[in-house]
Amino acid sequence: MNADELRAMVSTNPQKVLGIIRPKVLKILDEINLLVQEKENETLAVVLSLLSGTDGAVVGAGGIAKSLLMRNILGKKPGEGRIDGAHAFMLVFQGDTRPADLWSSGIGTRKTDHGDGTVDTDYIPRVEGRGADPRVRALYFDEFSMGPDKTQESARSAMSDREAYVLGQRVDLDHVWSVWISTNALPKGPLNWRLVCKLEAQEVIQESNQLKMMVASELRKKLARLKARGFGQNAADELILGELAMWEDEPEMMEYINRFYEIYQNPTRLSMDEFEILRDLVFQVQVPPTIKREQLKIRSELATKGVHVDGRRFVRTIPMVMAHAVLVSGELIAAPKNLAPMQHAWAEPGEARKFREVVYKHANDIAADAQRLVDQAMAIAQEAIASQDLKNGRFAISKIKSEIVPQFAELIDKARDQEMPVEDVKAARSRAHEQIATINNALMGTDF
């Protein structure tokens, strides 16, 4: 069924249209989660932001493979991502980055000869390129705080009004779905509440996943070089066979490499029209009064924990709730579990845990159970670290590995049985694993 037929059906049978497009997006999510380990929650959040027109930020000094994540979803150049005809404009801010660097592919001149020996020269930006390219669907500004004030202000204009000005010329950015920044410290004031979807920078924790990311990165570079040098399929196959031979004693890694190669050769893609139709469906989602009341309860409970949620930022979470209903639930009416994206609406990183605790209570009991396991792992880790005893450290790590971590698999199975999202449980599992590294680092870096 082509895009025109799907578009015509949106008003008459939206559920059928959803049933055709949604599985493709879910498959894309599964593939990206294999390529970018321990980032299921972040991948889902970015896609929900694209679907709902929500802007966001990655906060912290550590890396969460954020550039790789965006490049896998949209790509840095046409044809690189998973949505044909769309890509992201990604730029690292520096001290000399100008507003024109964001929206213009260059500066031209226009001369006016007045006939009296005087000539006026006007400098005109060519705004058809860079972030103003009509094919760009997301903007990603890395190291946001490093940019000059005027450049930051130009990026803020893109977020608030979907427009910018270069040398007095207005740039229309209505085609942009989502604007993202990465920063060590969130800005204060209006920009903070415009950045509704916030993610904390976290490194990949589990050693097996670190290995997978390392292998995937190297294979990607080698395969790209073979392609650039004009080598064909046989050379690529030989490269993969050679890599598999090195891991023949580790079935999990061999399975991962084979799956990586399958995705590399034939990644699932979506047309621009299909994704736009899915965005149309998001804004058909009904949010019942009961759900809005639950949102108010979440806000009130956060207030009792000393967390103030700006009213404007609070309202701006609703489109992500609607997108969650479409993509995660496959429904056009929001339910309590679709409140899960509200976990990302914190203003400062220290609030993130409180947001998860309160939101999960209303949206996902299974994720709430997972968070309680994280709390147990944190308590065990803190006690061991406070003792400054290596023996206690070994015991704590053993306890987390044997008693805490195995329970996440049970919660994931339970979530799947109840058709609940599993991303939050997997994110909690990563946070529990992080406590092992915390103990290790605190107690003299001893290898337990």
ChimeraX attribute file (.defattr): number of C-alpha atoms within 10 A of each C-alpha:
attribute: neighborCount
match mode: 1-to-1
recipient: residues
	/A:1	7
	/A:2	8
	/A:3	15
	/A:4	11
	/A:5	10
	/A:6	20
	/A:7	18
	/A:8	12
	/A:9	14
	/A:10	18
	/A:11	12
	/A:12	10
	/A:13	11
	/A:14	21
	/A:15	16
	/A:16	12
	/A:17	22
	/A:18	22
	/A:19	13
	/A:20	14
	/A:21	18
	/A:22	19
	/A:23	13
	/A:24	15
	/A:25	21
	/A:26	15
	/A:27	14
	/A:28	21
	/A:29	19
	/A:30	15
	/A:31	19
	/A:32	24
	/A:33	19
	/A:34	20
	/A:35	23
	/A:36	23
	/A:37	20
	/A:38	25
	/A:39	24
	/A:40	20
	/A:41	19
	/A:42	24
	/A:43	22
	/A:44	21
	/A:45	23
	/A:46	23
	/A:47	22
	/A:48	27
	/A:49	26
	/A:50	24
	/A:51	27
	/A:52	25
	/A:53	21
	/A:54	25
	/A:55	24
	/A:56	26
	/A:57	26
	/A:58	26
	/A:59	22
	/A:60	17
	/A:61	15
	/A:62	14
	/A:63	14
	/A:64	22
	/A:65	17
	/A:66	21
	/A:67	15
	/A:68	15
	/A:69	20
	/A:70	24
	/A:71	19
	/A:72	23
	/A:73	23
	/A:74	25
	/A:75	24
	/A:76	23
	/A:77	16
	/A:78	15
	/A:79	14
	/A:80	17
	/A:81	22
	/A:82	22
	/A:83	24
	/A:84	19
	/A:85	19
	/A:86	24
	/A:87	26
	/A:88	28
	/A:89	26
	/A:90	23
	/A:91	19
	/A:92	14
	/A:93	22
	/A:94	15
	/A:95	11
	/A:96	11
	/A:97	18
	/A:98	18
	/A:99	21
	/A:100	21
	/A:101	17
	/A:102	24
	/A:103	26
	/A:104	20
	/A:105	17
	/A:106	14
	/A:107	12
	/A:108	10
	/A:109	11
	/A:110	9
	/A:111	10
	/A:112	11
	/A:113	10
	/A:114	9
	/A:115	7
	/A:116	6
	/A:117	6
	/A:118	9
	/A:119	11
	/A:120	9
	/A:121	11
	/A:122	12
	/A:123	11
	/A:124	16
	/A:125	20
	/A:126	18
	/A:127	23
	/A:128	14
	/A:129	18
	/A:130	22
	/A:131	27
	/A:132	25
	/A:133	19
	/A:134	18
	/A:135	20
	/A:136	26
	/A:137	25
	/A:138	26
	/A:139	27
	/A:140	24
	/A:141	22
	/A:142	21
	/A:143	19
	/A:144	24
	/A:145	20
	/A:146	17
	/A:147	21
	/A:148	16
	/A:149	14
	/A:150	12
	/A:151	23
	/A:152	19
	/A:153	15
	/A:154	19
	/A:155	25
	/A:156	19
	/A:157	16
	/A:158	22
	/A:159	24
	/A:160	15
	/A:161	11
	/A:162	18
	/A:163	18
	/A:164	24
	/A:165	17
	/A:166	19
	/A:167	12
	/A:168	9
	/A:169	12
	/A:170	11
	/A:171	18
	/A:172	17
	/A:173	21
	/A:174	13
	/A:175	14
	/A:176	25
	/A:177	21
	/A:178	25
	/A:179	27
	/A:180	24
	/A:181	24
	/A:182	26
	/A:183	18
	/A:184	16
	/A:185	15
	/A:186	21
	/A:187	15
	/A:188	10
	/A:189	9
	/A:190	13
	/A:191	16
	/A:192	19
	/A:193	23
	/A:194	20
	/A:195	27
	/A:196	27
	/A:197	28
	/A:198	29
	/A:199	24
	/A:200	21
	/A:201	21
	/A:202	20
	/A:203	17
	/A:204	22
	/A:205	18
	/A:206	15
	/A:207	10
	/A:208	12
	/A:209	17
	/A:210	16
	/A:211	13
	/A:212	19
	/A:213	18
	/A:214	11
	/A:215	16
	/A:216	20
	/A:217	14
	/A:218	11
	/A:219	20
	/A:220	14
	/A:221	11
	/A:222	15
	/A:223	20
	/A:224	14
	/A:225	12
	/A:226	15
	/A:227	14
	/A:228	9
	/A:229	9
	/A:230	10
	/A:231	13
	/A:232	10
	/A:233	13
	/A:234	9
	/A:235	14
	/A:236	19
	/A:237	13
	/A:238	11
	/A:239	15
	/A:240	19
	/A:241	14
	/A:242	11
	/A:243	17
	/A:244	19
	/A:245	10
	/A:246	11
	/A:247	14
	/A:248	11
	/A:249	10
	/A:250	10
	/A:251	11
	/A:252	12
	/A:253	20
	/A:254	19
	/A:255	12
	/A:256	17
	/A:257	21
	/A:258	15
	/A:259	15
	/A:260	22
	/A:261	18
	/A:262	12
	/A:263	16
	/A:264	16
	/A:265	11
	/A:266	8
	/A:267	17
	/A:268	19
	/A:269	16
	/A:270	17
	/A:271	15
	/A:272	17
	/A:273	17
	/A:274	24
	/A:275	20
	/A:276	16
	/A:277	21
	/A:278	25
	/A:279	19
	/A:280	16
	/A:281	23
	/A:282	26
	/A:283	15
	/A:284	17
	/A:285	19
	/A:286	15
	/A:287	19
	/A:288	12
	/A:289	9
	/A:290	12
	/A:291	20
	/A:292	16
	/A:293	11
	/A:294	16
	/A:295	22
	/A:296	13
	/A:297	15
	/A:298	21
	/A:299	21
	/A:300	16
	/A:301	17
	/A:302	19
	/A:303	12
	/A:304	9
	/A:305	12
	/A:306	11
	/A:307	17
	/A:308	15
	/A:309	18
	/A:310	15
	/A:311	10
	/A:312	12
	/A:313	20
	/A:314	17
	/A:315	14
	/A:316	21
	/A:317	22
	/A:318	22
	/A:319	21
	/A:320	27
	/A:321	25
	/A:322	28
	/A:323	32
	/A:324	31
	/A:325	25
	/A:326	28
	/A:327	24
	/A:328	18
	/A:329	18
	/A:330	16
	/A:331	22
	/A:332	22
	/A:333	16
	/A:334	24
	/A:335	19
	/A:336	20
	/A:337	22
	/A:338	28
	/A:339	26
	/A:340	22
	/A:341	28
	/A:342	26
	/A:343	24
	/A:344	24
	/A:345	26
	/A:346	27
	/A:347	23
	/A:348	16
	/A:349	16
	/A:350	10
	/A:351	18
	/A:352	17
	/A:353	14
	/A:354	17
	/A:355	23
	/A:356	22
	/A:357	17
	/A:358	20
	/A:359	29
	/A:360	26
	/A:361	17
	/A:362	19
	/A:363	24
	/A:364	22
	/A:365	15
	/A:366	22
	/A:367	29
	/A:368	21
	/A:369	19
	/A:370	27
	/A:371	23
	/A:372	14
	/A:373	22
	/A:374	24
	/A:375	17
	/A:376	15
	/A:377	25
	/A:378	21
	/A:379	14
	/A:380	21
	/A:381	27
	/A:382	17
	/A:383	14
	/A:384	22
	/A:385	20
	/A:386	12
	/A:387	12
	/A:388	14
	/A:389	11
	/A:390	17
	/A:391	11
	/A:392	19
	/A:393	26
	/A:394	18
	/A:395	15
	/A:396	23
	/A:397	24
	/A:398	14
	/A:399	16
	/A:400	22
	/A:401	16
	/A:402	11
	/A:403	12
	/A:404	19
	/A:405	20
	/A:406	12
	/A:407	15
	/A:408	22
	/A:409	13
	/A:410	11
	/A:411	18
	/A:412	22
	/A:413	13
	/A:414	14
	/A:415	19
	/A:416	12
	/A:417	9
	/A:418	10
	/A:419	11
	/A:420	21
	/A:421	21
	/A:422	20
	/A:423	20
	/A:424	25
	/A:425	24
	/A:426	21
	/A:427	19
	/A:428	24
	/A:429	23
	/A:430	21
	/A:431	21
	/A:432	26
	/A:433	23
	/A:434	21
	/A:435	23
	/A:436	25
	/A:437	17
	/A:438	16
	/A:439	27
	/A:440	20
	/A:441	13
	/A:442	16
	/A:443	20
	/A:444	10
	/A:445	11
	/A:446	12
	/A:447	9
	/A:448	15
